[in-house]
Amino acid sequence: MADLEDAVAVITGAAGEIPAEIARQFAARGMRLLLSDLDEPALAALVESLGGEPRCLGQRQDVARVEDAEALAARCREAFGRVDYLVTGAGLYEHLPLAGLEPETWRRSLAVNLDGVFYTVQALRPLLAEGSAIVNIASLAGHRGSADHTPYATAKGGVLALTRSLAQELAPRTRVNAVSPGLIDTRMMQSLDVGRREAMTAAMPLKRLGTAREVASVVSFLCSPAASYVTAETIHVNGGLYSA
Ligand SMILES: NC(=O)c1ccc[n+]([C@@H]2O[C@H](COP(=O)([O-])OP(=O)(O)OC[C@H]3O[C@@H](n4cnc5c(N)ncnc54)[C@H](O)[C@@H]3O)[C@@H](O)[C@H]2O)c1
């Protein structure tokens, strides 16, 4: 593994609230960054705020497109020649009751939330360095299911199984883990029905939403030598909601 100031991290969905916080924590640790997202203006603003080239690069990527994953890998190879840490943060959380859920909508959710993880890992796989680590951002929904979010929950459940399979196949060179956030105080959570959010908050031991920073710090731990014997695991960050 490279010294931290030489370590290269790739983050998808980087303009998102949780992934952007991960990028800020990685930048503070001195890592070189390749950040991708579909939202180009938000990505450009983040890249600029982190100092821009040559240590922080932005790349447009629709994670649902294999070609975009390959373009990301080509950019990474050219700019840095390696990957030490990969965080798959891109996600699409939509209110989709089963009644009226069309096959195209189902497929789109699976494509972004599950296929996208596979495409990105597969494209970057040849660049993964000795001692590298992947962290897939899953969700509590992938463990418990989530009414009105069936494709999302199904995809995130797939991400958990994908994580464990990758951990077996990419070992010992690369550790692969998942982080499953619960209710995090972000715009993604604003789309959840208020009554449901309040009932879930009341039921959880810590009685409050989590913050992007509290998720990012767990990802940071997994992407560090402190987690050198941790692989094929999922760390829950949910204020105890899973056990409630
Ligand atoms: N916020 C929460 O409470 C919560 C809970 C559980 C899991 N998560 C997961 O955490 C991750 C980050 O979530 P967030 O809260 O920061 O959400 P966010 O909506 O702020 O970020 C998601 C990012 O993914 C990007 N994205 C969407 N579709 C894409 C595509 N096709 N290709 C590339 N990028 C795309 C968006 O542009 C956005 O920047 C997601 O995987 C999400 O499912 C969030």
PDBQT file of the ligand as one rigid body, heavy atoms in Angstrom, charges set to zero:
ROOT
HETATM    1  N1  LIG A 301     -28.945   9.571   3.095  1.00  0.00    +0.000 N 
HETATM    2  C1  LIG A 301     -29.287   8.447   3.707  1.00  0.00    +0.000 C 
HETATM    3  O1  LIG A 301     -30.005   8.464   4.729  1.00  0.00    +0.000 OA
HETATM    4  C2  LIG A 301     -28.803   7.120   3.202  1.00  0.00    +0.000 A 
HETATM    5  C3  LIG A 301     -29.217   5.973   3.873  1.00  0.00    +0.000 A 
HETATM    6  C4  LIG A 301     -28.788   4.729   3.424  1.00  0.00    +0.000 A 
HETATM    7  C5  LIG A 301     -27.938   4.652   2.341  1.00  0.00    +0.000 A 
HETATM    8  N2  LIG A 301     -27.536   5.785   1.694  1.00  0.00    +0.000 N 
HETATM    9  C6  LIG A 301     -26.643   5.614   0.552  1.00  0.00    +0.000 C 
HETATM   10  O2  LIG A 301     -25.527   6.483   0.677  1.00  0.00    +0.000 OA
HETATM   11  C7  LIG A 301     -25.067   6.861  -0.622  1.00  0.00    +0.000 C 
HETATM   12  C8  LIG A 301     -24.964   8.368  -0.697  1.00  0.00    +0.000 C 
HETATM   13  O3  LIG A 301     -26.230   8.908  -0.391  1.00  0.00    +0.000 OA
HETATM   14  P1  LIG A 301     -26.472  10.472  -0.083  1.00  0.00    +0.000 P 
HETATM   15  O4  LIG A 301     -27.427  10.550   1.041  1.00  0.00    +0.000 OA
HETATM   16  O5  LIG A 301     -25.176  11.185  -0.007  1.00  0.00    +0.000 OA
HETATM   17  O6  LIG A 301     -27.327  10.824  -1.387  1.00  0.00    +0.000 OA
HETATM   18  P2  LIG A 301     -27.179  11.945  -2.505  1.00  0.00    +0.000 P 
HETATM   19  O7  LIG A 301     -28.422  11.882  -3.304  1.00  0.00    +0.000 OA
HETATM   20  O8  LIG A 301     -26.776  13.230  -1.879  1.00  0.00    +0.000 OA
HETATM   21  O9  LIG A 301     -25.958  11.358  -3.362  1.00  0.00    +0.000 OA
HETATM   22  C9  LIG A 301     -26.090  10.413  -4.341  1.00  0.00    +0.000 C 
HETATM   23  C10 LIG A 301     -25.197  10.852  -5.492  1.00  0.00    +0.000 C 
HETATM   24  O10 LIG A 301     -25.284   9.843  -6.500  1.00  0.00    +0.000 OA
HETATM   25  C11 LIG A 301     -25.334  10.520  -7.737  1.00  0.00    +0.000 C 
HETATM   26  N3  LIG A 301     -25.958   9.659  -8.751  1.00  0.00    +0.000 N 
HETATM   27  C12 LIG A 301     -27.262   9.330  -8.885  1.00  0.00    +0.000 A 
HETATM   28  N4  LIG A 301     -27.434   8.567  -9.965  1.00  0.00    +0.000 NA
HETATM   29  C13 LIG A 301     -26.202   8.402 -10.519  1.00  0.00    +0.000 A 
HETATM   30  C14 LIG A 301     -25.717   7.721 -11.649  1.00  0.00    +0.000 A 
HETATM   31  N5  LIG A 301     -26.543   7.053 -12.470  1.00  0.00    +0.000 N 
HETATM   32  N6  LIG A 301     -24.396   7.758 -11.912  1.00  0.00    +0.000 NA
HETATM   33  C15 LIG A 301     -23.555   8.456 -11.107  1.00  0.00    +0.000 A 
HETATM   34  N7  LIG A 301     -23.950   9.137 -10.029  1.00  0.00    +0.000 NA
HETATM   35  C16 LIG A 301     -25.264   9.110  -9.750  1.00  0.00    +0.000 A 
HETATM   36  C17 LIG A 301     -26.135  11.778  -7.503  1.00  0.00    +0.000 C 
HETATM   37  O11 LIG A 301     -25.870  12.746  -8.511  1.00  0.00    +0.000 OA
HETATM   38  C18 LIG A 301     -25.652  12.181  -6.125  1.00  0.00    +0.000 C 
HETATM   39  O12 LIG A 301     -24.572  13.084  -6.209  1.00  0.00    +0.000 OA
HETATM   40  C19 LIG A 301     -26.067   6.281  -1.615  1.00  0.00    +0.000 C 
HETATM   41  O13 LIG A 301     -25.556   5.056  -2.147  1.00  0.00    +0.000 OA
HETATM   42  C20 LIG A 301     -27.283   5.998  -0.763  1.00  0.00    +0.000 C 
HETATM   43  O14 LIG A 301     -28.083   4.976  -1.299  1.00  0.00    +0.000 OA
HETATM   44  C21 LIG A 301     -27.958   7.019   2.108  1.00  0.00    +0.000 A 
ENDROOT
TORSDOF 0
